[in-house]
């Protein structure tokens, strides 16, 4: 499971879930009961990746914490017409480094 969000319009014990199938690699999103989501997340042997739950990111079943913030430079070459001079364009992006108590880290745009 990749994401669990509030269902809109609000419905008792229902949430919106998004996930990717490991076999076909397609992404899916649908409404599910909290009970069914809990059953999937609590199955033994199910590998847990990063789960987005509302505004939190969870790894190892605990919310990840901001470890630091960085300013990253992303560059890409661009040629507008054949034979034209190659130009480099860049964008600066503020990012947050999130960390888990197990040592797992991820970087995301802020």
QUILIN-V227674 format. One record per residue. N is the residue number from 0. RES is the residue in one small letter. D_CENTER is the distance of its C-alpha to the mean C-alpha in whole Angstrom. Layout:
n: <N/N>
res: <RES/RES>
d_center: <D_CENTER/D_CENTER>
This chain:
n: <0/1/2/3/4/5/6/7/8/9/10/11/12/13/14/15/16/17/18/19/20/21/22/23/24/25/26/27/28/29/30/31/32/33/34/35/36/37/38/39/40/41/42/43/44/45/46/47/48/49/50/51/52/53/54/55/56/57/58/59/60/61/62/63/64/65/66/67/68/69/70/71/72/73/74/75/76/77/78/79/80/81/82/83/84/85/86/87/88/89/90/91/92/93/94/95/96/97/98/99/100/101/102/103/104/105/106/107/108/109>
res: <x/x/x/x/x/x/x/x/x/x/x/x/x/x/x/x/x/x/x/x/x/x/x/x/x/x/x/x/x/x/x/x/x/x/x/x/x/x/x/x/x/x/x/x/x/x/x/x/x/x/x/x/x/x/x/x/x/x/x/x/x/x/x/x/x/x/x/x/x/x/x/x/x/x/x/x/x/x/x/x/x/x/x/x/x/x/x/x/x/x/x/x/x/x/x/x/x/x/x/x/x/x/x/x/x/x/x/x/x/x>
d_center: <10/7/7/11/13/16/18/20/23/23/24/25/23/21/17/15/13/10/10/11/15/16/19/19/16/15/13/14/14/17/19/19/21/20/23/21/18/19/21/18/16/20/21/23/21/18/16/13/10/7/7/6/10/11/11/10/8/10/11/15/15/15/13/12/14/15/17/18/17/18/20/19/21/20/23/24/27/29/32/33/36/38/40/38/37/34/32/29/26/24/21/21/17/17/14/13/13/12/14/14/18/18/17/14/12/10/10/9/11/13>
